[in-house]
Amino acid sequence: MEFDRENYPVPMQTGSLGGAAVAGMPTIKQRLDMAVRQAEERLQAVKRAKEILDKNPELEELLNIMQKSHF
């Protein structure tokens, strides 16, 4: 497969990074911190959804109708 070099950048060939961090790539610790933060946000959203559904059980039927009707 050939690429038109005027319109598409040619990827750089790099050797060993020699332990240097790649610019813009988060560390393992940063990735873990981000994953924990996202999991906590999802948990809060799920708890809130459960709370709403517990107070309004008819919403489940409404959501099922909407999902089946694709709107």
Secondary structure, DSSP 8 states (H G I E B T S, - for coil): ----TTTS---------TT---TT---HHHHHHHHHHHHHHHHHHHHHHHHHHHH-THHHHHHHHHHHHT-
